[in-house]
Amino acid sequence: MVNLRFLGGYLKELTQNVFGLRSKCQSTRRLDGQVVVITGANTGIGKETALQLSLRGAKIIIGCRDVNKANGAVDEIRAKNPNANLN
């Protein structure tokens, strides 16, 4: 038997993703002087999070298993935000 609550939640998430209705962070708070450690920041949500937090002035420490992919992500983030403080 299909769990209707699960199915309803799944359909809601799918609809929000397809139509771009997902809530986005509206905060403009500066993060100068803050240090953020992000694992898996070489792709996907981790990389986008690193970019967005770097735009707010945070120092970002990227943890990745593959050093070459990490360096590629750092290069991409610095291309979009030359002032990014990334390690």
C-alpha positions, -999 to +999 in steps of 0.1 A: +000+000+000+012+035-009+018+058+020-003+088+009+014+113+032+048+104+017+034+106-018+018+140-011+051+153+003+070+140-027+046+156-052+048+189-034+086+188-035+085+179-072+061+207-080+081+233-062+113+222-079+098+221-114+081+255-111+108+273-091+084+278-061+109+267-035+116+292-007+150+309-010+170+325+017+161+362+019+187+372+045+213+398+035+232+394+068+270+399+064+292+371+076+325+390+078+349+374+104+329+341+104+345+308+094+324+282+076+334+246+070+316+230+041+322+193+032+314+182-004+318+218-017+332+208-050+297+202-066+261+209-062+245+224-031+279+224-013+295+245-041+266+269-043+265+273-005+303+281-006+297+307-033+267+324-015+284+325+019+316+339+003+296+366-012+285+376+023+321+378+034+326+345+053+359+326+052+351+293+036+370+261+043+362+235+017+365+198+025+366+174-004+379+139-011+394+148-044+419+177-043+417+183-080+379+187-079+383+210-049+408+232-067+384+233-097+355+244-074+377+271-058+386+284-092+350+285-103+339+303-071+368+328-074+358+335-110+323+345-097+336+362-065+373+374-068+372+385-032+363+351-019+384+339+011+386+302+004+409+275+018 
